[in-house]
Amino acid sequence: MEALPLRAGGEMDTIIDRYQNTVYGLALARTGSRADADDVFQEVFLAYFQSGKTFRDEEHRKAWLLRTTINQSRRVTSSSWRQKTVPLSEREDVPVQFQDPEENEVWTALQSLAEDYRLPLYLFYFQELSTQEIAKALAIRPGAVRMRLTRGREQLRDKLKGAYFDG
């Protein structure tokens, strides 16, 4: 078996520094578990390291990392092992905690949404991606992204009603 070309350590450090929050945050939003997000993070950068892939520009590299993160997250959450096991507790993971209580409420409400709404909202607001970039990362049409953002916002507003919204 022929070895894949290795990337220079300095280049890997730079790429990890640049995209660690993006990859980890998306993995956490997708899996809902810190342990699973850690696994996805490692798998994504290992795949990047081993791929030897060249990219047209930084946008292409970022899109590849987002798509790989989504695919790895899906692999983790849909594994047969995970579906056949029962967690020792309702929540095997310590919930994500922010310094600001309002951020905790928003994060908890976001995590309670279906993935179809949670991922576009996360990518739009936390990663500041355009609807075109989100469409590319999720392999859906830009119109579908806009619809999911609209519906996700409505659901989020309903979940946070009283805390931040009148009515």
KACOR-V976555 format. One line per field, one symbol per residue. phi: phi as a letter, one per 20 degrees, with the letter a starting at -180 (. if undefined). A space follows every 10 residues. Layout:
phi=???
//
This chain:
phi=.efffeefgf ffgfffgfdf ffffffffff emcfffffff gffffffffe fmfddfafff ffffffffff fffffffdff fffedcffcg cfcfffcdfe gfffffffff feffggdffg ffffeedlef ffffgffelc fgffffffff fffffffffe gnfcceo
//
